[in-house]
Amino acid sequence: MDLPTAQDLLPRADPGGRAVLRAVLAGIGGYLPETVVSNDDLARTVETSDAWIRERTGIGQRHIAQKHESCAFMATRAAAAALADAGAEAAEVDAIILATATPDEAFPATALRVQAALGAGGFGFDLSAACSGFIYALSMADAVIRTGQARGVLVIGSEVYSRILNWQDRNTCVLFGDGAGAVFLRAAPGTGLGSDRGILSTHLHADGRLGDILYVDGAVGQPERSGHLVMHGKEVFRHAVHRLSEAVDEALAANGLERDAVDWLVPHQANMRIVESIRKRLGLPLERVVRSIERHANTSAASIPLALAEVHGQGKLRPGQLLLLEALGGGLTWGSALVRL
Ligand code: ACO
């Protein structure tokens, strides 16, 4: 007897349509620290140059948090902006899922510091999946909404990588920045078809055997006891191009969509050369790729919602458009989400 494979059992756009709950993207917000550090600024402390950093990564500057700009502080600002954008009150928030690798404290979860600051109720937790954290958090939020456990969910990525970087290591310190981004998701009835508004699918992957190519060699919490980020850049680069190409194909196939259905590619902002290889694979013009790496650098779990907040602030997003989100990060972790606005 032929048993169905796991792939066969994945939810697909149902040709006949059936009632489902969708997690609709109702609001987007971001927060960037006030202090901006340019490539030239960094070239004064490590042996590097604006030309090298731009050519290899596409990064021109990064925002760096000052002491008061903690993970929770930035997350709260981004979350409040997302709620305001959605025209929602804190009372509408049933859950907060916050992705970070740089929480202020081991516990309570940063999500709950945000809950208290906003005056929200419900439940909340932090999630650790490095640069894929936002995609993982979005996937959990989608599940929470689809199963009726919450109707309004804040999904946040907030990072202070400046506190876990070795500022003497030019291989890593030039790549990252601080910031937070958030989206507010609302439950809404859908038909089960790909034309529904909301999250159409998420796909998550991980390979723990690759943990040693990108990691932090210590605990988080207090800056003086934190470890430092260690990265074997070339290997990560190679996996990123390969895995993310597979991930975008997987997302489209699961929804029965062709590449030209994508209105916006919203990639994790790690390296413009990685983004470029995915863009070419999809055959998308550059104008349909959301790019913030030049101004934000890699803000890990915050990079996708921050990029979304920027393009939304420019008034470029329209109802009905299809977003393809993808990210790869430490773990290794990687994944994608297809979202119709
Ligand atoms: N300035 C000047 N020279 C530098 C710098 C710098 N900042 N950093 C490294 N170099 C030197 C190296 O020492 C090396 O010199 P050598 O040839 O004399 O040894 C040379 O430049 C080339 O270095 P490579 O490592 O070969 O440079 P590469 O083209 O691979 O780019 C980079 C490095 C940008 C790190 C790239 O590999 C990359 O982007 N990797 C993927 C990063 C990523 O996607 N991370 C995932 C998310 S992060 C997360 O999850 C936390």
Residues whose N, C-alpha, C, O or C-beta is under 5 A from the ligand:
A	BS01	ACO	E47 T48 S49 W52 R56 T57 A130 C131 R170 N171 V174 G233 K234 V236 F237 A240 A270 N271 L328 G329 G330
